[in-house]
Amino acid sequence: MNRDKRIQIFSRWRVANPNPTTELEYASSFELLIAVILSAQATDVGVNKATKLLFKAACTPEAMVDLGLTRIRDYIKTIGLFNTKAKNVLATCKLLVKNHGGEIPENRQDLEALPGVGRKTANVILNTAFGQPTIAVDTHIFRVSNRTRIAPGKNVVEVEKRLIRLVPEEFKVDAHHWLILHGRYVCKARTPLCDECPIIDLCEYTKKELRT
């Protein structure tokens, strides 16, 4: 795919959705961090249901530490892997209080040092909370990047590096959200809605599923 096609694709997404953002519900960078930790192998809808009550009980690292493991676990028990996630949330909050004064670090190294925070989670925080031009490659973005040929790659790191290199600078901050939303609602895994796709004429997928 050439640069002109990429510019056209992202331009269309920008016109349709000028201010894309995560579908996780949060009121602070701390709440976003916890929500993203909880979102691994879980839906945003499921996470939002749990965090709605959790954040009413504890919306700061200090309050989450005071809440304790058992109560954190009770609030998130409807989410997959809740035992491990509860431990990571508590351990992360303790480190935030101890090493960062309760603030969320704005750099990758410190973020990835927190329990339950890998490269993808760090990218989401840096992008969504702090406006940095990072792109967290999840299953949706990996699929869209390969199908459309916007930035094909054999693994998530390869796709991420190509996206950072190939996405035009003016679209880079919002690229993560446009790609994930396109994958979630249009370019679905099993049945891509090619008939409804706003970039069908630009997409280089060779097996488009057209119903008409």
Secondary structure, 3 states (H helix, E strand, C coil): CCHHHHHHHHHHHHHHCCCCCCCCCCCCHHHHHHHHHHCCCCCHHHHHHHHHHHHHHCCCHHHHHHHCHHHHHHHHCCCCCHHHHHHHHHHHHHHHHHHHCCCCCCCHHHHHCCCCCCHHHHHHHHHHHCCCCCCCCCHHHHHHHHHHCCCCCCCHHHHHHHHHHHCCHHHHHHHHHHHHHHHHHCCCCCCCCHHHCCCCCCCCCCCCCCCC
